[in-house]
Amino acid sequence: MSTQQSPLIKDFFDSETSTFTYVVYEGFGSSCVIIDSVLNYDPKSGRTSITSADEVISFIKAHQLQVSWILETHAHADHLTAAPYLQSHLGGKLVIGDHIKNVQTVFKGVFNLDDCFKPDGTQFDYLLKEGESLAFGNLSLKALLVPGHTPACMAYEIGDAIFVGDTLFMPDVGTARCDFPGGDAKTLYRSIQKILSYPGQTKLYMCHDYPPNGRPAMGVTTIADEKASNIHLHDGVTEEQFVRMRTARDKTLEMPTLIWPSIQVNIRAGHFPEPDANGVAYLKIPLNAL
């Protein structure tokens, strides 16, 4: 665990997609990073909007923060990223883990994308490797490769906090699904054990929350709480038990509502496909593909 000072963390919750976006910073006027932003999307009309992203922009401008990095924990399948919109208003560089190239290759095939789409990660400004660090002001983040939900998932360690993406959820929700292309329950188990090897007081920040029993949405827990009471992977659950549970559970889950638009946009770092001759950009919906 890093010995740097504890960062300040502002969260934004998008109730439509149950997604947390985080701004991490040192203080008024400091450098900052944005993690897992949301571009609002109406699947009925095919229209995007910027309500969630504008909340982030307003906060950053009010606190006179300077954006260094706009990070994705992975190529999300349940919401569109607002990273290019945020970059156009705030600056910063778009960042994801370097294994995104594997995900791009898979979905280039799924969507039968033409040669204009390069599965080489160049749609992003920077690709992070396992263990690599990025500085922003007096703070820095460390990249932790945590595949399983997807083969490219990264968690980000900043001070006494880890932003876990979709790897873990709140203890009463459990863990991420592993049935997307490239996902693997055994790999996820090992990735979670990597996270849970940190000290018990380490704070874990979720990308999503799906509250049971009517409780309010919550985005932060600790290593100790996860080890004590995570319903899928508390202390004592073996790899074999977890894989059996996760595999059976994933067979019962529906695909996310926004999976097709999300993946097509997010593997492009949030950029839309090139417009057709009529000036309109189009997304594909593969039939009977997954």
N, C-alpha and C positions, 0 to 999 in steps of 0.2 A: 504494500500500500504506500502511496506517495506521501512524503513528509511535507509537501507544500501546504499552504494555508487552505482552509475550507472555502470553497467557492460560494458565491451567492447564486441562487437558482430560482428562476421564475418559471412557473409552469402555466400552460394554456391547455384547456381541455376542449376538444371538439366532440360534442355529444353525438353528432350524426355518425361518426366513425369510431367513437370511443378511443380517440387518440390523444396522447399527451405530446405537446411540443415543449421543448425546454430552451430557455436562454440562460447561459452560464457565464458569469462575469465576476469581476473583482470588486467593483464599486462604481459610483457615479463617474461617468466619463472614461471608463476603462475599456479595454478590448473585451470582446465576447465571442461566443460561438452559439449557433442555433442548431438544435438537434431534432430531427424528424418533424419537419413542418407539414402543414396540410393545405392543399388547394381544394376548396369546396367544389363538389361535382354532383349535379343532379342527373341520375341515370335515365330519368324519364324524358328529359328534354335534351340531354347531351350538352348542357351548358355548365361552364365553370364559373365560380365566383371567388372573391378574395376576402370574405369576411374574416376568416380565421387568420389569414396571413396579415391582414391590416392591423389586427390586435397586436401581433408581434412587432410590427413596424412602429406602431404608436408607442409601445413600451420602450423600445430601443431608442427612439428619438427623444422621448421624455427624459430618459436617463443619460442621454448624450453618449451612448455606447458606440464603439467602433467594431463592426463585424469583421472578424478575421477568417472564420471558417463556417460554412453551412454544411452540416453533416447528416448523412443518412446511416442508420444502423444496418439497413439492408434494402433491397428493392421490394417495397411493400406491395402486398396483394390486396389490401383492404382500403387504401386511400391514395390519392394522388399527392405527390410532393409539390410544394409551392416554392421550391428552391430557386428556380430561375427568376420568378417574380420578386422574391426577397432580394436576390442578388442585384437585380436591376434598380432597386430602390436604396439598397444599403451597402452594396459592395460585398467583399468576401469571396472565398473560393469554394466551389462545390466539391465535396469529399465523400468517398465511400471506400469500403474495403476492396483490395485488389482482386479478390475472387469474384467480383461482379462479372468478370469476363466469362466465367463458367456459366453464370445465370443468363447472360446475354446470348451465349451460344445456344443454350437449350431453347430459349424462347424465340430466338431468330427462326429456329426450325418450327416451333409450335405455330407461330404467326406467318410463316413462309415469307419473311421479310426479304426484300431485294438487296442487292449489293450496296445500296446507299447506306444501309445500316451496318456499321462495323462493330463486331463483338470484341472490341479491344479496350473498352473503358475510356476512350478518348472523349466521350460525351461529358465526362466529369473533368474538373480542373486538376484533381489530385487523387491518386489511389494509395490508400494506406496499407502497409504490410503489418503482419503480426508483430507486436512488440514495439512498433514505431511510435514516436512521440511527436506532437505538434504543439508549439508554443502559441499562446495568445496573451500578450502583456506579461505579467508576472506569473501567470498560470500556465499549465500545460496539460495535455491529455495524452493518455497512452492507449493504443489500440489493442484490444484483446479479441482474437479470432475465436468465435463461438458458434461454429456451424451446427446444423441439425435441423432447425426450422427451415433454413435454406443453406446451401453450401457457402454462402458469402456473408453470413451474419457477423457483425462486429459489435462488441460492447466497448464503451469508452470510460476509462478510469480517469477521474479528475479529482484530485485531493482525496477526501474521504468518501467519495461517491462513485458509483458505477452506473452508467446508463446502459441497461441490459437489452434494449430493443424488445423483440418478441421472444427472447429465450426463456424468460421467466415472467410469471404474472404474480399478482398478490397471492398470499398463501391460501386464501379461500377460493381462488380461481385455478391455480395450478401451473401448467406449463403449456408451451406452444405446440401446435400441431406439426406433424412431420410428413404429411402426405403430399406436399407440393413436389414438383420435379426437383430432384437433388436432395430432398429432405431425408433424414434418417434418424430413427429414434435412439439407436445405440450411440450415434454421434452426439445427439442432443444431450443424452445422459452425461456423457463425458465432458461436454462443454459446461453444463450446469455445475458439475463437480469442480471444475476449474474456477468458476465464480465463487462457489461456496467455500473454497479454500482460503478466502480472505478473512480477516478478523471479524468477529461476530457483530461488532458495532458498525461495520461498513454499511452505508446507506445504498439501497438499490432503487433506481428510478425506472419505472415501467414505461413502455411505449403505449400500452393499452390497459384499460381496466373494464371488466364486464361484471359489475357488482351483483352478487347473488343476494337474495332476501331483502332487496330494497335499500341496501346501504348506499351511502353517497360514493361517488367515484373517488378513488384514492390512487395516487401515483408513486408513493414511496413506502418502502419497508426496510428491513435490515437482513443481513445474512443470518443472524440468530433466529429471527422470526421465521424465515423461510425454512431453515433446518429443523425448527421445532414443529412447524404446523402446515407446511405446504401439502395440500391434499394429494398431490401426485408424487412428490419427491422429498418427503421429510426424512430425517435421519433413520436409517435402517432399511430403506427401500433399496433393493438390489437392482443392478442393471437389468437382469432378466425380468424381474417383476415390472420394472418401469416400461421396458420395451413391449411386454405383453399388454399392459394397460394402455399405453399410448397407441399401439397398433389397432387394438380393438376400438378404442374411442374414436380414432380418426375415421374409421369406416362409417361412423354414424353422423359425421359433421357435413353440413352443406358447404358448398363453395361460398366465399365471401361475395356479397352483392356487387362489389366494384372490382372484382378480380381482373376482368379483361381490360377495362380502361386503365386501371392502376398499373398493371405490369407493363403494358405497352408504353405508357408515359414514363414510368419510373426507371426502366432500363435505358431510357434516353436522358437520364438526369433531370427529368421533369419537363423536357422540351416536347412539344407536340410533333407528330409526323409532318413532313413537308406537305403543304397544301397542294391539292390537285389544281388543274388549269383554271377551275372556277374560283380559286382562292379559298376554298374550304378544306380544312384538315379532316381526315377520316381515320377511325379506328376499326380494327377487324374483330369479328366474333367468330372464332373457329367452332364449327359444329361437331359435337361428339368427339372432342379432342382430349378431354380429361375425364 
